[in-house]
Amino acid sequence: APGQPSAPPAIVSQSGGCGVAGGRMTDTRRRVKVYTLNEDRQWDDRGTGHVSSCYVERLKGMSLLVRAESDGSLLLESKINPNTAYQKQQDTLIVWSEAENYDLALSFQEKAGCDEIWEKICQVQGKDPSVDITQDLVDESEEERFDDMSSPGLELPSCELSRLEEIAELVASSLPSPLRREKLALALENEGYIKKLLEIFHVCEDLENIEGLHHLYEIIKGIFLLNRTALFEVMFSEECIMDVIGCLEYDPSLSQSRKHREFLTKTAKFKEVIPISDPELKQKIHQTYRVQYIQDMVLPTPSVFEENMLSTLHSFIFFNKVEIVGMLQEDEKFLTDLFAQLTDEATDEEKRQELVNFLKEFCAFSQTLQPQNRDAFFKTLSNMGILPALEVILGMDDAQVRSAATDIFSYLVEYNPSMVREFVMQEAQQNDDDILLINLIIEHMICDTDPELGGAVLLMGLLRTLVDPENMLATANKTEKTEFLGFFYKHCMHVLTAPLLANTTEDKPSKDDFQTAQLLALILELLTFCVEHHTYHIKNYIINKDILRRVLVLMASKHAFLALCALRFKRKIIGLKDEFYNRYIMKSFLFEPVVKAFLNNGSRYNLMNSAIIEMFEFIRVEDIKSLTAHVIENYWKALEDVDYVQTFKGLKLRFEQQRERQDNPKLDSMRSILRNHRYRRDARTLEDEEEMWFNTDEDDMEDGEAVVPPSDKTKNDEDIMDPISKFMERKKLKESEEKEVLLKTNLSGRQSPSFKLSFSSGTKSNLTSQSSASNLPGSPGSPGSPGSPGSPGSVSKSTSQMAAITTK
């Protein structure tokens, strides 16, 4: 059952056997651990010992005894009560509940010992040992005895002071059996028994009859556990509820009675912030508060067998709340007065605080409604003007009132962000930017006085929801995304970025305390979200306001988390591979703060080091040519000595390859010829191999890894060389003299072999290769690795190779 504590751990068997000190008992079958259930619903280990069952004169009945194996002291002495429900679990556990909400468990080392004691318990209760819960058999026998529910029910003892103990025993004995519970509930309903019990309660209190009051506590608690709505309606009626709470003050397990009624009548005060004219509604509010108090404060923590017995009580409270929300919603005068007083400047501060707290609780109650009812609820609030009212309240000085208003605003945003967006766009046409609702929210976020910025984090989440295009609507006539984002960047973005711009006017943050750093990190998180989701709006804003340069000032912060937020912002921009952003970065030399941070970080292997290297690695892998050239031309000297990763040397290599291609444009035409003829040999495999050639991420290949399978190499080389020879012969006819052309292409693996292709006037070709790993610093050479000569599939842009083609 939900909330039921997990079973106590089974006892672990130990080799060599075990016994009680002094050799009193060496039978491991009866070795047990004793557990009790604490207030936190966890099992406490009370010790290990050996269990036996015998008649105890003092308890007047067969009892379970457990003596400690360490010193023989008594760990447990428990009478086997004929009406107690014992439960056998997992073959080695016996669990039961003692009279005063006290749960016990025995965990046996061996199944045989558990079975033996279980048989003793069943023997005392007259049950079949094959059952797992001893009271189940009672139900079955009763079901055989009573054909249906119309048969005679339980007969209750007459409601008299002298018979309270008998009534308490009857209630306790009925609880374990569903059928007996049903019959007891019907009997209590039909005879008006609860009101008679409450009359006796007054007599017992007047006579100070503590024993009688203890019996009444057990009876009333048992009636709660019957889980019947009809009984609750009687107990929670205006005339009975305080007496029921009175009965529950006299818990026999406590030395002194509790003063629940005194608290409810004298301490807890009901405030009508707006007078409620409907007496039924007022009574319902009182009732709900008191029943909630009974559930939370008065009733003891349910035992292991009582977990699901209060489900009807939860339902009673739930439906009461639904009814209260519905009745308030229908009372237009009440809501009109509420919002009128909220926004009236003449309302005093204390009264306004009460009104806002009421509205907050009202919205909290609405969370219990079904979706369609919740829709109607928020539509009603919207029609009554809740958003303009919140705008007024958020502009006030009282921090508690603003905090409650923020909570109400969060309910509205979570329920329907489009409703909020529509309101703020409409009000922008009449009001200044300073008093717009969203700008008030941003200001509260910026001005959060909490050192941990708890409120700011909540507000940032709400802003993120409002600017998230995923939950924006699109209709035939207009697109909410276009309209709202246009509004947001025009009227609100400058308020959001104000702390960032104010703090980054120089080369390092002007304020670098923890709270400021946290706030700037929150702002950067939202800006990073905008970069990812807002495309041209944020792009125009960043470039026009030079936002990235300002953000990168924060790389110099002493707070690593803030510097990493700034880096993450830049990484998100680079990840878009947008040339507008790239040109802006190059024009403003915006890699300089990153390179500085990298060098200042030194040899420390931390998140900053890894994140910066990853950014440069992304540029290399994605072959972002403009940024590659910019980094190498401006920062190579600072980075050339970094050799614990190949990223920067790989970038240099990319840069050199670009230069080579620019210097020798014939290279591209030769590569295209090689590619075209490479795929003509077999039409059937054309499509697959083209996919392999063009889609393989060259940088992801292992050193010397070939695109074509090794078995195809020889055949591929011959196929390639034949068309090349023909091409060269045609070229020879056009040229007046022989030429030697030195071409630098990009066909080698990382071992950088150089290819020398010599052609005679015939078609025969000769292919030789030599390793030239030494040509470039930092490229690991591995002569004879799989990227062998003549394998055009062995491709990597990270290295270069030479091909000399000589024709005769």
C-alpha positions, 0 to 999 in steps of 0.5 A: 500500500502507498506509504506502507513502510518497507518490511524490516530487513531479514536476519543474516545467517552466520556460519557455525551456528549461534546460541544464547549465552550460557548455552541456554539455546542453540537452536538457530531455527528460533533465532530472531531479530525484534523490530519496532516501527518508529514515528518516521515509519522506519523499522528500529532494530531492538536486538537479536535473540531466541523466540519461544511461546509459553503460558505467562501467568501475569498476562493470563495467556499464551505469549511470545517471549524473546530473550537476548542471545547476548545476556538472556535479558527479555527483549519481548513479551507479547500476549497472543491476543485472539483478536489481533491480526498477525501477518506472515510476510516473505516466509521469515517475517511475522508482523502485528500491531499492539494496542497502542499504535505500536507495530512489532515484527519478528524476523527469523533466521530460518523459515522453519522457525517462522512456520513453527511460531506461526502455527502456535499463533494460529493455534491460539486464535483457532486459525488455519496456519495456511493463511498469511493474515490470521483475521482473513479466516474470520471474514470467510467464516462470517461470509459463510455464516451470513449469506448477504448484507441484508442478513442481521448485522452486529448488535451494539451494546447499549450506549452506557458509561459502564459498557464503554470498554465492551464497545471499544473492544467490539470496535477494535475487533471489527476493524481487521475484517472488511465484513465486520467493519461494514456491519459495524458502520451500518449499525452506528448509522442506523441507531444514531449511536455517535451522538449518544457516545458524544453525550457520554463524553460530556458526562465523562468530562464532567465526572473527570472519568479518565478511563472512560475518556480513554475508551471513547478515544479508542472508539472514535479513532476506530470509527474514523478507521471505518472509512465511511462518508455517512459517519463523517457527515455526522461527526463533522456536523456543526453540532458534533465536530468539536465534541469529536475533537474533544474525544481525540484529546484523551490519547491513552498513550499520552500522560496529558491530554491535548488542548485541541479545542482550546486552540481551535476556539481561542488561538485560530481566528477566522478572518473574513477579508470580504464579508461572506453572505452565504451561511452555507459557504461560511459553514463549509469553510469552517468545517474544512479547516477543522477536518484538515486540522483533525487529519494533520494534527489530531489523529495519530500516525496510521499504523501499518494496517491503517494506511488506507483506512483514511482514504475517505477522509482525504476525499472528504477534504478534497471535495469540500475544497472543490465546493468552496472554490465553486461557491466563491466563483459563483458569488460575483459580488464577493469577487468584485469587492475583493479585486476592488479593495485589492487595487484601491489605494485607500486600502490599508497595508494590513487589509491588503496583505490579508486580501492577497493571502486570501487570493493566494489560498484561493488559487492554491485550492483551485489546484484540486479542481479537474482540468475543465473546472480549473479552466472556468476558474481562471477564466473567471479570475481573468474576467474579474481583472486579476492581472491588472490587480497583480500589476498594482500589487507588484508595484507596492513596497510591502515585500510580503504582499509582493511575494504572495502576488508573485505566487499568484502570478506563477499559478497564472503563468503555469496555467495559461502563459498565452493569457498573460502574454496577451495582457502584457501586449495590450497594456504596452499600448497604454503604459510606460515600459517601467510599469509593464507587468513583465518589467515589474517581474524582472525588477523583482528578480533583479532586486531579490534580497534572498542571499540564495536568490530563491525568488529570483530563480522562481521568477526566471523560470516564469520568464522562461515559460513566457518567452518559450516559443514551444508554448506559443500559439499560431493562428491563420491571422497572426503568430503569437511568437512574432508579436510577443517576441517583437514586444519583448525585445522592444520593451523588456529586454533592456530591463533584463540585461541592465545589470549585465551591462552595468557590471561589464563596462570595463575589462573585469566585472565592477561588482563580483560578490556572490549574490551579483554573480548568481543574478548574472548567471541567471540572466545569462541562462535566460539569454542562452535560452533565447539564443537557442530559440529566438533566432533573428530577434536575439541575433539583432539584439546581441550584435546591435548592443554588443552583448557578447563582448559584455558577457565575455568580460565575466570570464574574468570573474573570480566565480568559476560558475559565472565564467562558465555561464559566459563561456556557455553563452558564447559556445551556444552562439558558435554552435549555430554556425551562423556567419553573421555571428562569426563576422561579429566575433571576428570583427570585435576579436571576441576570442581574446577573453576566452584565450586569456581565461585559458592561459590564466587557467594554466595547467589546471585540468578543470571544467574551464579547461575542458570547456574551452578546448571543446569549443575550439574542437567544435570549430575544428571538427565542424570546419568553420573556416572563418573562425579557424582562420581568425583563431590561427592568425591572431592567437596561434603564438599563444596556443602553439605550445599546447600539446596535451591535446591535438586540437590547436595543431589540428586547427593550424592544419585546417588553416594551412589546408585552406591556404593551400586550396586558395593558392592552388585553385586547380586542386579543387578541379583535380579532386572533383575529377578523382571523385567523379571517376572513383564512382564510375566503376560500378553503377550498383554501388554508386549511391552507397559509396557516395553516401560514404564519401560525402557523409563520413565525418573525416575527423572522426576516423581513426588514424589511417582508417579507410572508407573503402574496405581493405580487400577493395584497395587493389581494384580501386587503385587500378580503377582510379589510375586508368582514367587519370592516365587518359586525362594526363595524355589528353593534357599532354596533347594540349601542352607544348612541353612537359610540365611537372605539377606539384599538387597538394591534396587532402587524401592521406590519413593522419600519418601524412604519407606523401604520394608520388605518382609517375606516369610514362607515355603509356597507360601503365602507372607506378605508385610509391609512397613514403611516410612524411610524418616529420613534415608537420609538428604534432602529427603522430606518424605510424608508417605502415598503418592501414591508411596505405598508399593508393587508398583514396578512402583514407581521408582526413582533413587534419593532415596534408600530403604531397602528390607529385605527378610526373608525365613523360 
